[in-house]
Amino acid sequence: MKVFLASILTLFIFQNAHSQNFKAELRKLNGQVEAAYKSKKLTANEYAKLKKERSAIELAIEKALADDILTPDEKNKIHSKIVRSRKRLAKYKTNREIY
């Protein structure tokens, strides 16, 4: 019984830690943006747009953590911004803007 409770507790701790690691996800996304820009898969304008979006995500994370409590609504909003930025990066890599 103790082993069962310990395993369930461990599962909840790891699940909770994984779901709230927004800063690590943002760092990973930023690394992908930098790599794509260095390999000339992004134009300067696309790069600037993604950097502006990254700063907006950072601001949302700071606002959410201001009271040290992340509500489910705040988590969902931050997660959707990160996912939207990932999709935009994938689109920019394949669909070039022409200026």
N, C-alpha and C positions, 0 to 999 in steps of 0.2 A: 504494500500500500504506500509506503514512504517513497519507494522508487517511482511509483506511478505519479504521485503528487510532485515529486522533484522533476520528473521529465516534463510534466505539463507546465510547471512554473518556468522551466528553462525554455520551453517552446514559446511561451508568451513573452519572455524577456527578449529573445532573439527576434521575434516577429516585430515587437515594438521598436527595437533598436534599428532594425532595417528600414522600417517605414518612416522614421523621422530623420533620416540622414540626408537632408536636403542639401546641405553645404557640400557634402562629398559628391552628390549627383551633379551639382552646379560646377564643381571643379573639374569633373570628368568631361562635362559638356564643353567647358571652356577650353580644355586641352584639345578636344576634337575640332573646335572652331579654329584654334591657333594652327593645328596641323593642316587643316583644309586650306587655310589662307596661305601658309608657307608653301604648300604644294600647288598653288595657283588654281585651286578649284573654286575659290570664292573671289569675287571682285572686291575692290576697296569699299564700294557702297554697301554690298551685302555684309561684309565684315563689320562695318560701322553699325548697320541695323542690328546685327546679332549682339554686338557689344552693348548697345543701348538697351536691348531686351534683357541682357544679363544683369545690367545695373538695376533694372526694374524688378527683376526677380530677387536680387539681393535686398532691395528696399522692402519688398513684401516679406521676406524672411525676417528682417530686422524688426518690422512692425509687429509681426506675429509673435516674436520672441520678447517683445518689450515687457509683457506682463508675466513671462516665464511659463505661460500655459498655451499650448497649441490646441485649439478647438478643432473638431473634425472639419468644420467649414474652412478654417484657415489652412489646414493640411491639404484639403481638396483643391483649394485655389492655387496654392504653391505648386502642388504636383501637376496640375493642369497647365500651369505656365511653363514648367520644365518640359513637359511632353510636347507642348506647342512649339517650343523653341527647338527641340530635337527634330520635329517634323519639318520645321522651316529650314533647318540646316540641311536635311536630306534633300529638300526641294531645291535649295540654292546650289547644292553640289551638282545637280543634274540639269537644272534649267537656268541657263546663264542669262543675266541681265545685260543688255547691250546699250552702251552710252557713247 
